[in-house]
Every structure is written in structure tokens, then in C-alpha cells.
Amino acid sequence: MRIDDLLRQATFELSKCGIVEHERDARILLESCLEKTRTELYLDSDKLVSEENEQRYYRWIARRKNREPVAYILGEQEFWSLPFFVSPAVLIPRPETEFLIDRVLQLSDRVNFSKGSVLDLCCGSGVIATVLARESRQIVIAADISGAALTIVRKNSKRHEVEHLVLPVQSNLFSAFAHQKKFSLIITNPPYVSSFDVNKTLEPEVAEHEPRLALDGGENGLEIIREIVLSLPAVLLPAGQLFMEIGADQGDAVRKMFHSSKEAGGKNYTEVKVLADYTGRDRVLYARITD
């Protein structure tokens, strides 16, 4: 079959399944299958596709029709203009987390990259740790409860030549660092989706394929966040900073946690801010503990 015919048929099949970006997904999968750029795909549109590649492409389209994300089919996702390995063991990196990293690089004290340790908590695929290690050339600890996720972290840090700077640690939140006041900078994208939304409202690409462990933040999406807030005083150095990705409707609730001495472990914070992303939606909780 010719390239343009194959692409047209796949696009139609995906559209019948209700996949909104059927044209884009069909094209991206074909580009990868044939190892061609978008321009090459267009210029070679009348060329025949080998039977081997055609069958492989049909298998990929069948997986996409089952609502498996393109990133999992290809095993890769672009983030921070870099390619990163992904698998069903980790969340697919999203633009919201790019905004989180951007705020870290813009607002963190340079001294906090070296005064104490830097921690990427709930690190998933390790995109935060890898990017920060590349940008700062400082050591970043990447912690996650999932051993399978840490395998992806190691692959990504090696891919981007910072395996000597990214240190994977298996930990249930701060359990591996109990009673060690050692971090001057903590960055985290914790599970913050409510259990109801995971069960009822998320797209099947997310609810049925991405790891629930990395999504489900409990009844109101705040359970893991609350655990982090309560644990901070035991692990964050004086004048240390926290940057945490949150849901767009969680800004007020998370801010109140830090203003409540009980929720904040009896500690004060000199700064507590909710930072809106480029679309004006609450996206990052920023806090600095007292000196």
C-alpha cells in the first residue's frame, strides 16, 4: 500500500474510535514506523510501504484504537525539547511540569542547589531530575516508591549523560530520608487527582493506561500533598524551598495547609505562593521555610 493510502486509512480508523487528534496520531505513528520526518512523509506519499512496516503500523494503530497513548506505543515522549523514555510504569510528561521546572529555575536560590541536597520527589520517569541536573550541573536525588519507575529514571539520565548527577532512590515519600534534615530544594509532582476523577472523568488514555499509583491523590486529591506538607519540617533545611505541582482547583486548599501551623508541622514559612501557569490556572505551590 502507498504511504498516503495507508495514512488515510489509519486516520479514518482512529476517527471512528472517537480519537480527537486522529490525524496527528496517525501521522506521528507512521513517521516513527517508517523513520521519516513529516516532510519526508509528504514528499514520499506515493511510495509503497513494505509489508513488514505495514503490518507493524497496523499493530500500532490497533493499540491506539484501544486508547493506548502514542507515547507508550513508541516508548518515548518529548519534554523540555528533549526525548525521554516512558513506559506504563510512569506518567507521560506534560507541559504543566515544564512550567514547574521553569519556575524552579527562575525562583530558586542558586545556593539551594548546593547548600543541601536537591530532591525530585515522586520522580516518575525522572524528567525533572534529569533536566535540573543538565541545567544546574548539580546532583539531584530522584525518589519514587516504584522500582519500575526508577528503571526508567536510570535510562533517561544515561540517555542525557547525567547519570553521574541523578541518584535514584526507592522511597515512599520521605521514608528513605526519615529524620534527615538534608534538603535545601525539593521539587515534586505528586499524585493529585481525586479518586473520583480517576474512576469517572479522566480520558481512557489516562485512566486505563497511566499508573494509578502516580495519579490518585485520594478522596479530594490532597492526601499525598498533605503527607508531604506534614513531613517537610523534618527534611527541609532552614531557608529551603519547595516547588510542588498541584491541580488547577487546589490552590486555595494547599495554601491553607501551609498557613495552618498544625498542617505545616508547627513550622512557619516566610513565603507561600500559588503560581499560575501560562493559561492563568493555579499550577505550582511555592514555599520557603523560615531561616
Secondary structure, 3 states (H helix, E strand, C coil): CEHHHHHHHHHHHHHHCCCCCHHHHHHHHHHHHHCCCHHHHHHCCCCECCHHHHHHHHHHHHHHHCCCCHHHHHCEEEECCEEEECCCCCCCCCHHHHHHHHHHHHHCCHHHHCCCEEEEECCCCCHHHHHHHHHHCCCEEEEECCHHHHHHHHHHHHHCCCCCCEEEEECCCCHHHCCCCCEEEEEECCCCECHHHHHHCCCHHHHCCCCHHHHECCCCCCHHHHHHHHHHHHHEEEEEEEEEECCCCCHHHHHHHHHCCCCCCCCCEEEEEEEECCCCCEEEEEEEECC
